[in-house]
């Protein structure tokens, strides 16, 4: 079975099939102790800009426009391209789980980031 890129709220318990666990938020999630997070990395550089994050404010009505704007930010960020290469290399060794703090599992930046990384 092929390894996969998954997304998961950081507030969920770590699981063995998570594989490599990477936080993809710019800010540390409230109430999460570093030990409990069981992180293998924290990729702040691929998170949405503070301005975009504040504009979106996790409003489902804005999600499609957010997807376009955030994808453009990633495309214009030379650092982000390095993470696309990194994720492909990491997937050769097992599953990778992108962790986020947002409450909405259907309208968050980790969904957009996972799509962008695998494109």
Jmol script that loads the backbone (N, CA, C; Angstrom):
load data "model"
ATOM      1  N   UNK A   1       0.834  -1.185   0.000  1.00  0.00           N
ATOM      2  CA  UNK A   1       0.000   0.000   0.000  1.00  0.00           C
ATOM      3  C   UNK A   1       0.880   1.250   0.000  1.00  0.00           C
ATOM      4  N   UNK A   2       0.534   2.220  -0.817  1.00  0.00           N
ATOM      5  CA  UNK A   2       1.340   3.435  -0.942  1.00  0.00           C
ATOM      6  C   UNK A   2       1.192   4.319   0.296  1.00  0.00           C
ATOM      7  N   UNK A   3       2.237   5.054   0.568  1.00  0.00           N
ATOM      8  CA  UNK A   3       2.200   6.005   1.674  1.00  0.00           C
ATOM      9  C   UNK A   3       1.322   7.186   1.278  1.00  0.00           C
ATOM     10  N   UNK A   4       0.759   7.858   2.284  1.00  0.00           N
ATOM     11  CA  UNK A   4      -0.162   8.946   1.946  1.00  0.00           C
ATOM     12  C   UNK A   4       0.129  10.214   2.743  1.00  0.00           C
ATOM     13  N   UNK A   5      -0.341  11.313   2.171  1.00  0.00           N
ATOM     14  CA  UNK A   5      -0.293  12.618   2.817  1.00  0.00           C
ATOM     15  C   UNK A   5      -1.674  12.844   3.405  1.00  0.00           C
ATOM     16  N   UNK A   6      -1.721  13.033   4.717  1.00  0.00           N
ATOM     17  CA  UNK A   6      -2.994  13.197   5.411  1.00  0.00           C
ATOM     18  C   UNK A   6      -3.008  14.551   6.115  1.00  0.00           C
ATOM     19  N   UNK A   7      -4.206  14.982   6.483  1.00  0.00           N
ATOM     20  CA  UNK A   7      -4.318  16.172   7.318  1.00  0.00           C
ATOM     21  C   UNK A   7      -5.148  15.806   8.536  1.00  0.00           C
ATOM     22  N   UNK A   8      -4.862  16.508   9.644  1.00  0.00           N
ATOM     23  CA  UNK A   8      -5.494  16.161  10.914  1.00  0.00           C
ATOM     24  C   UNK A   8      -5.393  17.354  11.852  1.00  0.00           C
ATOM     25  N   UNK A   9      -6.416  17.536  12.673  1.00  0.00           N
ATOM     26  CA  UNK A   9      -6.350  18.588  13.695  1.00  0.00           C
ATOM     27  C   UNK A   9      -5.294  18.197  14.723  1.00  0.00           C
ATOM     28  N   UNK A  10      -4.519  19.152  15.155  1.00  0.00           N
ATOM     29  CA  UNK A  10      -3.472  18.878  16.137  1.00  0.00           C
ATOM     30  C   UNK A  10      -4.070  18.473  17.484  1.00  0.00           C
ATOM     31  N   UNK A  11      -5.337  18.788  17.693  1.00  0.00           N
ATOM     32  CA  UNK A  11      -6.004  18.451  18.954  1.00  0.00           C
ATOM     33  C   UNK A  11      -6.408  16.981  19.025  1.00  0.00           C
ATOM     34  N   UNK A  12      -6.343  16.266  17.898  1.00  0.00           N
ATOM     35  CA  UNK A  12      -6.619  14.824  17.906  1.00  0.00           C
ATOM     36  C   UNK A  12      -5.374  14.100  18.420  1.00  0.00           C
ATOM     37  N   UNK A  13      -5.598  12.938  19.028  1.00  0.00           N
ATOM     38  CA  UNK A  13      -4.482  12.159  19.563  1.00  0.00           C
ATOM     39  C   UNK A  13      -3.553  11.691  18.440  1.00  0.00           C
ATOM     40  N   UNK A  14      -2.242  11.719  18.691  1.00  0.00           N
ATOM     41  CA  UNK A  14      -1.318  11.140  17.705  1.00  0.00           C
ATOM     42  C   UNK A  14      -1.620   9.654  17.519  1.00  0.00           C
ATOM     43  N   UNK A  15      -1.451   9.168  16.299  1.00  0.00           N
ATOM     44  CA  UNK A  15      -1.708   7.756  15.995  1.00  0.00           C
ATOM     45  C   UNK A  15      -0.500   7.184  15.254  1.00  0.00           C
ATOM     46  N   UNK A  16      -0.252   5.888  15.419  1.00  0.00           N
ATOM     47  CA  UNK A  16       0.907   5.275  14.749  1.00  0.00           C
ATOM     48  C   UNK A  16       0.909   5.466  13.232  1.00  0.00           C
ATOM     49  N   UNK A  17      -0.282   5.467  12.600  1.00  0.00           N
ATOM     50  CA  UNK A  17      -0.304   5.599  11.142  1.00  0.00           C
ATOM     51  C   UNK A  17      -0.182   7.053  10.673  1.00  0.00           C
ATOM     52  N   UNK A  18      -0.013   7.997  11.608  1.00  0.00           N
ATOM     53  CA  UNK A  18       0.247   9.393  11.214  1.00  0.00           C
ATOM     54  C   UNK A  18       1.567   9.504  10.474  1.00  0.00           C
ATOM     55  N   UNK A  19       2.516   8.666  10.844  1.00  0.00           N
ATOM     56  CA  UNK A  19       3.848   8.779  10.256  1.00  0.00           C
ATOM     57  C   UNK A  19       4.522  10.052  10.734  1.00  0.00           C
ATOM     58  N   UNK A  20       5.136  10.773   9.825  1.00  0.00           N
ATOM     59  CA  UNK A  20       5.804  12.030  10.151  1.00  0.00           C
ATOM     60  C   UNK A  20       4.743  13.096  10.383  1.00  0.00           C
ATOM     61  N   UNK A  21       4.808  13.775  11.534  1.00  0.00           N
ATOM     62  CA  UNK A  21       3.794  14.773  11.919  1.00  0.00           C
ATOM     63  C   UNK A  21       4.384  16.179  11.800  1.00  0.00           C
ATOM     64  N   UNK A  22       3.729  17.014  10.962  1.00  0.00           N
ATOM     65  CA  UNK A  22       4.242  18.360  10.700  1.00  0.00           C
ATOM     66  C   UNK A  22       3.149  19.390  10.956  1.00  0.00           C
ATOM     67  N   UNK A  23       3.427  20.328  11.841  1.00  0.00           N
ATOM     68  CA  UNK A  23       2.510  21.436  12.084  1.00  0.00           C
ATOM     69  C   UNK A  23       2.681  22.445  10.961  1.00  0.00           C
ATOM     70  N   UNK A  24       1.554  22.865  10.353  1.00  0.00           N
ATOM     71  CA  UNK A  24       1.628  23.787   9.215  1.00  0.00           C
ATOM     72  C   UNK A  24       0.931  25.122   9.518  1.00  0.00           C
ATOM     73  N   UNK A  25       0.769  25.440  10.792  1.00  0.00           N
ATOM     74  CA  UNK A  25       0.228  26.738  11.209  1.00  0.00           C
ATOM     75  C   UNK A  25       1.380  27.692  11.483  1.00  0.00           C
ATOM     76  N   UNK A  26       1.141  28.980  11.281  1.00  0.00           N
ATOM     77  CA  UNK A  26       2.154  29.983  11.573  1.00  0.00           C
ATOM     78  C   UNK A  26       2.265  30.215  13.086  1.00  0.00           C
ATOM     79  N   UNK A  27       1.129  30.089  13.769  1.00  0.00           N
ATOM     80  CA  UNK A  27       1.081  30.298  15.217  1.00  0.00           C
ATOM     81  C   UNK A  27       0.922  28.958  15.928  1.00  0.00           C
ATOM     82  N   UNK A  28       1.520  28.853  17.135  1.00  0.00           N
ATOM     83  CA  UNK A  28       1.371  27.629  17.915  1.00  0.00           C
ATOM     84  C   UNK A  28      -0.072  27.520  18.395  1.00  0.00           C
ATOM     85  N   UNK A  29      -0.706  26.344  18.247  1.00  0.00           N
ATOM     86  CA  UNK A  29      -2.107  26.183  18.653  1.00  0.00           C
ATOM     87  C   UNK A  29      -2.289  26.289  20.175  1.00  0.00           C
ATOM     88  N   UNK A  30      -3.331  27.000  20.567  1.00  0.00           N
ATOM     89  CA  UNK A  30      -3.610  27.203  21.996  1.00  0.00           C
ATOM     90  C   UNK A  30      -3.850  25.897  22.716  1.00  0.00           C
ATOM     91  N   UNK A  31      -3.278  25.806  23.909  1.00  0.00           N
ATOM     92  CA  UNK A  31      -3.548  24.677  24.789  1.00  0.00           C
ATOM     93  C   UNK A  31      -2.852  23.383  24.421  1.00  0.00           C
ATOM     94  N   UNK A  32      -1.960  23.404  23.453  1.00  0.00           N
ATOM     95  CA  UNK A  32      -1.258  22.178  23.044  1.00  0.00           C
ATOM     96  C   UNK A  32       0.163  22.218  23.598  1.00  0.00           C
ATOM     97  N   UNK A  33       0.485  21.218  24.402  1.00  0.00           N
ATOM     98  CA  UNK A  33       1.851  21.110  24.933  1.00  0.00           C
ATOM     99  C   UNK A  33       2.744  20.492  23.858  1.00  0.00           C
ATOM    100  N   UNK A  34       3.960  20.981  23.777  1.00  0.00           N
ATOM    101  CA  UNK A  34       4.876  20.509  22.737  1.00  0.00           C
ATOM    102  C   UNK A  34       5.086  18.992  22.801  1.00  0.00           C
ATOM    103  N   UNK A  35       5.161  18.438  24.012  1.00  0.00           N
ATOM    104  CA  UNK A  35       5.379  16.992  24.143  1.00  0.00           C
ATOM    105  C   UNK A  35       4.192  16.223  23.564  1.00  0.00           C
ATOM    106  N   UNK A  36       2.978  16.675  23.860  1.00  0.00           N
ATOM    107  CA  UNK A  36       1.773  15.985  23.399  1.00  0.00           C
ATOM    108  C   UNK A  36       1.612  16.093  21.882  1.00  0.00           C
ATOM    109  N   UNK A  37       2.101  17.164  21.302  1.00  0.00           N
ATOM    110  CA  UNK A  37       1.962  17.372  19.858  1.00  0.00           C
ATOM    111  C   UNK A  37       2.731  16.323  19.060  1.00  0.00           C
ATOM    112  N   UNK A  38       3.780  15.779  19.637  1.00  0.00           N
ATOM    113  CA  UNK A  38       4.586  14.731  18.988  1.00  0.00           C
ATOM    114  C   UNK A  38       4.973  15.130  17.562  1.00  0.00           C
ATOM    115  N   UNK A  39       5.535  16.326  17.421  1.00  0.00           N
ATOM    116  CA  UNK A  39       5.873  16.853  16.094  1.00  0.00           C
ATOM    117  C   UNK A  39       7.231  16.383  15.602  1.00  0.00           C
ATOM    118  N   UNK A  40       7.310  16.244  14.293  1.00  0.00           N
ATOM    119  CA  UNK A  40       8.586  15.991  13.630  1.00  0.00           C
ATOM    120  C   UNK A  40       9.067  17.243  12.908  1.00  0.00           C
ATOM    121  N   UNK A  41       8.185  18.245  12.810  1.00  0.00           N
ATOM    122  CA  UNK A  41       8.550  19.492  12.153  1.00  0.00           C
ATOM    123  C   UNK A  41       7.455  20.526  12.304  1.00  0.00           C
ATOM    124  N   UNK A  42       7.846  21.788  12.087  1.00  0.00           N
ATOM    125  CA  UNK A  42       6.902  22.902  12.132  1.00  0.00           C
ATOM    126  C   UNK A  42       7.229  23.787  10.940  1.00  0.00           C
ATOM    127  N   UNK A  43       6.382  23.759   9.926  1.00  0.00           N
ATOM    128  CA  UNK A  43       6.622  24.466   8.677  1.00  0.00           C
ATOM    129  C   UNK A  43       5.846  25.777   8.643  1.00  0.00           C
ATOM    130  N   UNK A  44       6.296  26.757   9.382  1.00  0.00           N
ATOM    131  CA  UNK A  44       5.630  28.067   9.426  1.00  0.00           C
ATOM    132  C   UNK A  44       5.646  28.758   8.068  1.00  0.00           C
ATOM    133  N   UNK A  45       6.695  28.551   7.310  1.00  0.00           N
ATOM    134  CA  UNK A  45       6.902  29.282   6.052  1.00  0.00           C
ATOM    135  C   UNK A  45       5.844  28.961   4.993  1.00  0.00           C
ATOM    136  N   UNK A  46       5.168  27.812   5.107  1.00  0.00           N
ATOM    137  CA  UNK A  46       4.147  27.466   4.126  1.00  0.00           C
ATOM    138  C   UNK A  46       2.730  27.793   4.601  1.00  0.00           C
ATOM    139  N   UNK A  47       2.621  28.376   5.780  1.00  0.00           N
ATOM    140  CA  UNK A  47       1.303  28.797   6.288  1.00  0.00           C
ATOM    141  C   UNK A  47       0.863  30.073   5.568  1.00  0.00           C
ATOM    142  N   UNK A  48      -0.440  30.350   5.560  1.00  0.00           N
ATOM    143  CA  UNK A  48      -0.905  31.593   4.926  1.00  0.00           C
ATOM    144  C   UNK A  48      -0.312  32.812   5.629  1.00  0.00           C
ATOM    145  N   UNK A  49      -0.139  33.892   4.881  1.00  0.00           N
ATOM    146  CA  UNK A  49       0.365  35.129   5.470  1.00  0.00           C
ATOM    147  C   UNK A  49      -0.605  35.598   6.559  1.00  0.00           C
ATOM    148  N   UNK A  50      -0.107  36.344   7.542  1.00  0.00           N
ATOM    149  CA  UNK A  50      -1.012  36.855   8.583  1.00  0.00           C
ATOM    150  C   UNK A  50      -2.188  37.645   8.002  1.00  0.00           C
ATOM    151  N   UNK A  51      -1.929  38.417   6.963  1.00  0.00           N
ATOM    152  CA  UNK A  51      -2.998  39.218   6.350  1.00  0.00           C
ATOM    153  C   UNK A  51      -4.079  38.328   5.736  1.00  0.00           C
ATOM    154  N   UNK A  52      -3.653  37.296   5.020  1.00  0.00           N
ATOM    155  CA  UNK A  52      -4.608  36.392   4.390  1.00  0.00           C
ATOM    156  C   UNK A  52      -5.373  35.598   5.449  1.00  0.00           C
ATOM    157  N   UNK A  53      -4.677  35.137   6.461  1.00  0.00           N
ATOM    158  CA  UNK A  53      -5.323  34.374   7.536  1.00  0.00           C
ATOM    159  C   UNK A  53      -6.391  35.212   8.231  1.00  0.00           C
ATOM    160  N   UNK A  54      -6.061  36.472   8.518  1.00  0.00           N
ATOM    161  CA  UNK A  54      -7.028  37.352   9.186  1.00  0.00           C
ATOM    162  C   UNK A  54      -8.211  37.667   8.271  1.00  0.00           C
ATOM    163  N   UNK A  55      -7.958  37.884   6.983  1.00  0.00           N
ATOM    164  CA  UNK A  55      -9.039  38.153   6.046  1.00  0.00           C
ATOM    165  C   UNK A  55      -9.997  36.956   5.957  1.00  0.00           C
ATOM    166  N   UNK A  56      -9.441  35.748   5.827  1.00  0.00           N
ATOM    167  CA  UNK A  56     -10.248  34.536   5.701  1.00  0.00           C
ATOM    168  C   UNK A  56     -11.074  34.290   6.963  1.00  0.00           C
ATOM    169  N   UNK A  57     -10.435  34.396   8.118  1.00  0.00           N
ATOM    170  CA  UNK A  57     -11.099  34.227   9.421  1.00  0.00           C
ATOM    171  C   UNK A  57     -11.943  32.940   9.475  1.00  0.00           C
ATOM    172  N   UNK A  58     -11.539  31.923   8.746  1.00  0.00           N
ATOM    173  CA  UNK A  58     -12.220  30.615   8.725  1.00  0.00           C
ATOM    174  C   UNK A  58     -13.694  30.728   8.352  1.00  0.00           C
ATOM    175  N   UNK A  59     -14.004  31.664   7.474  1.00  0.00           N
ATOM    176  CA  UNK A  59     -15.366  31.863   6.988  1.00  0.00           C
ATOM    177  C   UNK A  59     -15.589  30.954   5.783  1.00  0.00           C
ATOM    178  N   UNK A  60     -16.462  29.939   5.902  1.00  0.00           N
ATOM    179  CA  UNK A  60     -16.697  29.015   4.783  1.00  0.00           C
ATOM    180  C   UNK A  60     -17.119  29.729   3.494  1.00  0.00           C
ATOM    181  N   UNK A  61     -17.786  30.869   3.622  1.00  0.00           N
ATOM    182  CA  UNK A  61     -18.221  31.631   2.441  1.00  0.00           C
ATOM    183  C   UNK A  61     -17.025  32.152   1.633  1.00  0.00           C
ATOM    184  N   UNK A  62     -15.899  32.346   2.309  1.00  0.00           N
ATOM    185  CA  UNK A  62     -14.701  32.890   1.655  1.00  0.00           C
ATOM    186  C   UNK A  62     -13.726  31.801   1.210  1.00  0.00           C
ATOM    187  N   UNK A  63     -14.063  30.532   1.461  1.00  0.00           N
ATOM    188  CA  UNK A  63     -13.073  29.471   1.266  1.00  0.00           C
ATOM    189  C   UNK A  63     -12.561  29.361  -0.163  1.00  0.00           C
ATOM    190  N   UNK A  64     -13.437  29.414  -1.148  1.00  0.00           N
ATOM    191  CA  UNK A  64     -12.968  29.254  -2.531  1.00  0.00           C
ATOM    192  C   UNK A  64     -12.036  30.402  -2.934  1.00  0.00           C
ATOM    193  N   UNK A  65     -12.353  31.626  -2.521  1.00  0.00           N
ATOM    194  CA  UNK A  65     -11.465  32.751  -2.813  1.00  0.00           C
ATOM    195  C   UNK A  65     -10.158  32.607  -2.029  1.00  0.00           C
ATOM    196  N   UNK A  66     -10.268  32.141  -0.771  1.00  0.00           N
ATOM    197  CA  UNK A  66      -9.078  31.886   0.036  1.00  0.00           C
ATOM    198  C   UNK A  66      -8.177  30.868  -0.660  1.00  0.00           C
ATOM    199  N   UNK A  67      -8.774  29.804  -1.207  1.00  0.00           N
ATOM    200  CA  UNK A  67      -8.003  28.756  -1.894  1.00  0.00           C
ATOM    201  C   UNK A  67      -7.168  29.366  -3.025  1.00  0.00           C
ATOM    202  N   UNK A  68      -7.789  30.240  -3.818  1.00  0.00           N
ATOM    203  CA  UNK A  68      -7.098  30.885  -4.941  1.00  0.00           C
ATOM    204  C   UNK A  68      -5.967  31.781  -4.435  1.00  0.00           C
ATOM    205  N   UNK A  69      -6.259  32.600  -3.426  1.00  0.00           N
ATOM    206  CA  UNK A  69      -5.268  33.545  -2.893  1.00  0.00           C
ATOM    207  C   UNK A  69      -4.114  32.823  -2.205  1.00  0.00           C
ATOM    208  N   UNK A  70      -4.427  31.807  -1.432  1.00  0.00           N
ATOM    209  CA  UNK A  70      -3.386  31.060  -0.722  1.00  0.00           C
ATOM    210  C   UNK A  70      -2.514  30.282  -1.705  1.00  0.00           C
ATOM    211  N   UNK A  71      -3.122  29.675  -2.716  1.00  0.00           N
ATOM    212  CA  UNK A  71      -2.345  28.970  -3.740  1.00  0.00           C
ATOM    213  C   UNK A  71      -1.393  29.945  -4.436  1.00  0.00           C
ATOM    214  N   UNK A  72      -1.866  31.149  -4.719  1.00  0.00           N
ATOM    215  CA  UNK A  72      -1.010  32.166  -5.342  1.00  0.00           C
ATOM    216  C   UNK A  72       0.152  32.522  -4.414  1.00  0.00           C
ATOM    217  N   UNK A  73      -0.124  32.656  -3.110  1.00  0.00           N
ATOM    218  CA  UNK A  73       0.963  32.923  -2.153  1.00  0.00           C
ATOM    219  C   UNK A  73       2.003  31.814  -2.202  1.00  0.00           C
ATOM    220  N   UNK A  74       1.553  30.575  -2.210  1.00  0.00           N
ATOM    221  CA  UNK A  74       2.485  29.446  -2.250  1.00  0.00           C
ATOM    222  C   UNK A  74       3.296  29.449  -3.543  1.00  0.00           C
ATOM    223  N   UNK A  75       2.623  29.709  -4.668  1.00  0.00           N
ATOM    224  CA  UNK A  75       3.312  29.739  -5.967  1.00  0.00           C
ATOM    225  C   UNK A  75       4.383  30.826  -6.018  1.00  0.00           C
ATOM    226  N   UNK A  76       4.149  31.933  -5.332  1.00  0.00           N
ATOM    227  CA  UNK A  76       5.076  33.066  -5.356  1.00  0.00           C
ATOM    228  C   UNK A  76       6.158  32.983  -4.280  1.00  0.00           C
ATOM    229  N   UNK A  77       6.090  31.968  -3.423  1.00  0.00           N
ATOM    230  CA  UNK A  77       7.030  31.833  -2.318  1.00  0.00           C
ATOM    231  C   UNK A  77       8.123  30.824  -2.695  1.00  0.00           C
ATOM    232  N   UNK A  78       9.345  31.316  -2.989  1.00  0.00           N
ATOM    233  CA  UNK A  78      10.409  30.388  -3.400  1.00  0.00           C
ATOM    234  C   UNK A  78      10.741  29.356  -2.324  1.00  0.00           C
ATOM    235  N   UNK A  79      10.553  29.707  -1.058  1.00  0.00           N
ATOM    236  CA  UNK A  79      10.804  28.751   0.032  1.00  0.00           C
ATOM    237  C   UNK A  79       9.821  27.590  -0.029  1.00  0.00           C
ATOM    238  N   UNK A  80       8.572  27.866  -0.398  1.00  0.00           N
ATOM    239  CA  UNK A  80       7.537  26.832  -0.412  1.00  0.00           C
ATOM    240  C   UNK A  80       7.885  25.700  -1.386  1.00  0.00           C
ATOM    241  N   UNK A  81       8.491  26.031  -2.508  1.00  0.00           N
ATOM    242  CA  UNK A  81       8.857  25.009  -3.492  1.00  0.00           C
ATOM    243  C   UNK A  81       9.762  23.944  -2.874  1.00  0.00           C
ATOM    244  N   UNK A  82      10.619  24.337  -1.958  1.00  0.00           N
ATOM    245  CA  UNK A  82      11.515  23.388  -1.287  1.00  0.00           C
ATOM    246  C   UNK A  82      10.714  22.364  -0.478  1.00  0.00           C
ATOM    247  N   UNK A  83       9.588  22.811   0.075  1.00  0.00           N
ATOM    248  CA  UNK A  83       8.772  21.914   0.883  1.00  0.00           C
ATOM    249  C   UNK A  83       8.024  20.910   0.018  1.00  0.00           C
ATOM    250  N   UNK A  84       7.713  21.288  -1.201  1.00  0.00           N
ATOM    251  CA  UNK A  84       7.078  20.356  -2.146  1.00  0.00           C
ATOM    252  C   UNK A  84       8.051  19.204  -2.423  1.00  0.00           C
ATOM    253  N   UNK A  85       9.315  19.536  -2.647  1.00  0.00           N
ATOM    254  CA  UNK A  85      10.331  18.499  -2.869  1.00  0.00           C
ATOM    255  C   UNK A  85      10.505  17.645  -1.610  1.00  0.00           C
ATOM    256  N   UNK A  86      10.518  18.315  -0.469  1.00  0.00           N
ATOM    257  CA  UNK A  86      10.710  17.639   0.811  1.00  0.00           C
ATOM    258  C   UNK A  86       9.586  16.638   1.083  1.00  0.00           C
ATOM    259  N   UNK A  87       8.347  17.026   0.810  1.00  0.00           N
ATOM    260  CA  UNK A  87       7.206  16.147   1.091  1.00  0.00           C
ATOM    261  C   UNK A  87       7.268  14.897   0.230  1.00  0.00           C
ATOM    262  N   UNK A  88       7.651  15.036  -1.026  1.00  0.00           N
ATOM    263  CA  UNK A  88       7.755  13.873  -1.901  1.00  0.00           C
ATOM    264  C   UNK A  88       8.824  12.906  -1.404  1.00  0.00           C
ATOM    265  N   UNK A  89       9.921  13.435  -0.920  1.00  0.00           N
ATOM    266  CA  UNK A  89      10.981  12.608  -0.361  1.00  0.00           C
ATOM    267  C   UNK A  89      10.503  11.910   0.919  1.00  0.00           C
ATOM    268  N   UNK A  90       9.800  12.662   1.776  1.00  0.00           N
ATOM    269  CA  UNK A  90       9.315  12.101   3.045  1.00  0.00           C
ATOM    270  C   UNK A  90       8.308  10.981   2.813  1.00  0.00           C
ATOM    271  N   UNK A  91       7.473  11.122   1.792  1.00  0.00           N
ATOM    272  CA  UNK A  91       6.456  10.107   1.511  1.00  0.00           C
ATOM    273  C   UNK A  91       7.065   8.778   1.070  1.00  0.00           C
ATOM    274  N   UNK A  92       8.294   8.809   0.604  1.00  0.00           N
ATOM    275  CA  UNK A  92       8.976   7.564   0.240  1.00  0.00           C
ATOM    276  C   UNK A  92       9.269   6.724   1.483  1.00  0.00           C
ATOM    277  N   UNK A  93       9.347   7.400   2.652  1.00  0.00           N
ATOM    278  CA  UNK A  93       9.673   6.696   3.889  1.00  0.00           C
ATOM    279  C   UNK A  93       8.473   6.366   4.763  1.00  0.00           C
ATOM    280  N   UNK A  94       7.282   6.797   4.372  1.00  0.00           N
ATOM    281  CA  UNK A  94       6.088   6.509   5.186  1.00  0.00           C
ATOM    282  C   UNK A  94       5.048   7.598   5.033  1.00  0.00           C
ATOM    283  N   UNK A  95       3.972   7.471   5.801  1.00  0.00           N
ATOM    284  CA  UNK A  95       2.915   8.470   5.774  1.00  0.00           C
ATOM    285  C   UNK A  95       3.422   9.796   6.328  1.00  0.00           C
ATOM    286  N   UNK A  96       2.785  10.874   5.901  1.00  0.00           N
ATOM    287  CA  UNK A  96       3.063  12.209   6.425  1.00  0.00           C
ATOM    288  C   UNK A  96       1.711  12.830   6.770  1.00  0.00           C
ATOM    289  N   UNK A  97       1.619  13.428   7.955  1.00  0.00           N
ATOM    290  CA  UNK A  97       0.382  14.072   8.386  1.00  0.00           C
ATOM    291  C   UNK A  97       0.646  15.546   8.638  1.00  0.00           C
ATOM    292  N   UNK A  98      -0.120  16.393   7.927  1.00  0.00           N
ATOM    293  CA  UNK A  98      -0.060  17.837   8.136  1.00  0.00           C
ATOM    294  C   UNK A  98      -1.053  18.176   9.240  1.00  0.00           C
ATOM    295  N   UNK A  99      -0.589  18.852  10.266  1.00  0.00           N
ATOM    296  CA  UNK A  99      -1.412  19.187  11.418  1.00  0.00           C
ATOM    297  C   UNK A  99      -1.786  20.661  11.413  1.00  0.00           C
ATOM    298  N   UNK A 100      -3.033  20.938  11.756  1.00  0.00           N
ATOM    299  CA  UNK A 100      -3.539  22.313  11.795  1.00  0.00           C
ATOM    300  C   UNK A 100      -4.400  22.487  13.037  1.00  0.00           C
ATOM    301  N   UNK A 101      -4.619  23.732  13.433  1.00  0.00           N
ATOM    302  CA  UNK A 101      -5.390  24.008  14.632  1.00  0.00           C
ATOM    303  C   UNK A 101      -6.827  24.425  14.393  1.00  0.00           C
ATOM    304  N   UNK A 102      -7.190  24.785  13.170  1.00  0.00           N
ATOM    305  CA  UNK A 102      -8.540  25.292  12.879  1.00  0.00           C
ATOM    306  C   UNK A 102      -9.616  24.284  13.294  1.00  0.00           C
ATOM    307  N   UNK A 103     -10.780  24.800  13.648  1.00  0.00           N
ATOM    308  CA  UNK A 103     -11.882  23.942  14.088  1.00  0.00           C
ATOM    309  C   UNK A 103     -12.601  23.261  12.921  1.00  0.00           C
ATOM    310  N   UNK A 104     -12.652  23.903  11.768  1.00  0.00           N
ATOM    311  CA  UNK A 104     -13.422  23.403  10.632  1.00  0.00           C
ATOM    312  C   UNK A 104     -12.583  22.439   9.793  1.00  0.00           C
ATOM    313  N   UNK A 105     -12.952  21.140   9.771  1.00  0.00           N
ATOM    314  CA  UNK A 105     -12.156  20.174   9.009  1.00  0.00           C
ATOM    315  C   UNK A 105     -12.354  20.256   7.493  1.00  0.00           C
ATOM    316  N   UNK A 106     -13.335  21.041   7.039  1.00  0.00           N
ATOM    317  CA  UNK A 106     -13.603  21.131   5.606  1.00  0.00           C
ATOM    318  C   UNK A 106     -13.181  22.452   4.979  1.00  0.00           C
ATOM    319  N   UNK A 107     -12.881  23.454   5.796  1.00  0.00           N
ATOM    320  CA  UNK A 107     -12.509  24.784   5.284  1.00  0.00           C
ATOM    321  C   UNK A 107     -11.294  25.293   6.046  1.00  0.00           C
ATOM    322  N   UNK A 108     -10.132  24.778   5.712  1.00  0.00           N
ATOM    323  CA  UNK A 108      -8.911  25.223   6.382  1.00  0.00           C
ATOM    324  C   UNK A 108      -7.733  25.191   5.409  1.00  0.00           C
ATOM    325  N   UNK A 109      -6.685  25.871   5.787  1.00  0.00           N
ATOM    326  CA  UNK A 109      -5.537  26.012   4.888  1.00  0.00           C
ATOM    327  C   UNK A 109      -4.792  24.703   4.653  1.00  0.00           C
ATOM    328  N   UNK A 110      -4.855  23.764   5.589  1.00  0.00           N
ATOM    329  CA  UNK A 110      -4.125  22.503   5.416  1.00  0.00           C
ATOM    330  C   UNK A 110      -4.647  21.719   4.213  1.00  0.00           C
ATOM    331  N   UNK A 111      -5.940  21.835   3.927  1.00  0.00           N
ATOM    332  CA  UNK A 111      -6.521  21.175   2.755  1.00  0.00           C
ATOM    333  C   UNK A 111      -5.883  21.739   1.480  1.00  0.00           C
ATOM    334  N   UNK A 112      -5.821  23.051   1.413  1.00  0.00           N
ATOM    335  CA  UNK A 112      -5.254  23.727   0.241  1.00  0.00           C
ATOM    336  C   UNK A 112      -3.764  23.401   0.123  1.00  0.00           C
ATOM    337  N   UNK A 113      -3.066  23.442   1.254  1.00  0.00           N
ATOM    338  CA  UNK A 113      -1.629  23.150   1.250  1.00  0.00           C
ATOM    339  C   UNK A 113      -1.362  21.721   0.780  1.00  0.00           C
ATOM    340  N   UNK A 114      -2.125  20.758   1.262  1.00  0.00           N
ATOM    341  CA  UNK A 114      -1.926  19.360   0.847  1.00  0.00           C
ATOM    342  C   UNK A 114      -2.121  19.220  -0.659  1.00  0.00           C
ATOM    343  N   UNK A 115      -3.158  19.860  -1.189  1.00  0.00           N
ATOM    344  CA  UNK A 115      -3.394  19.830  -2.646  1.00  0.00           C
ATOM    345  C   UNK A 115      -2.205  20.439  -3.388  1.00  0.00           C
ATOM    346  N   UNK A 116      -1.721  21.572  -2.908  1.00  0.00           N
ATOM    347  CA  UNK A 116      -0.617  22.270  -3.553  1.00  0.00           C
ATOM    348  C   UNK A 116       0.664  21.436  -3.492  1.00  0.00           C
ATOM    349  N   UNK A 117       0.920  20.833  -2.347  1.00  0.00           N
ATOM    350  CA  UNK A 117       2.151  20.036  -2.199  1.00  0.00           C
ATOM    351  C   UNK A 117       2.168  18.832  -3.139  1.00  0.00           C
ATOM    352  N   UNK A 118       1.002  18.264  -3.406  1.00  0.00           N
ATOM    353  CA  UNK A 118       0.928  17.055  -4.227  1.00  0.00           C
ATOM    354  C   UNK A 118       0.746  17.369  -5.712  1.00  0.00           C
ATOM    355  N   UNK A 119       0.599  18.629  -6.066  1.00  0.00           N
ATOM    356  CA  UNK A 119       0.375  19.028  -7.448  1.00  0.00           C
ATOM    357  C   UNK A 119       1.676  19.041  -8.233  1.00  0.00           C
TER     358      UNK A 119
END
end "model"
wireframe off; spacefill off
backbone 0.3
color backbone group
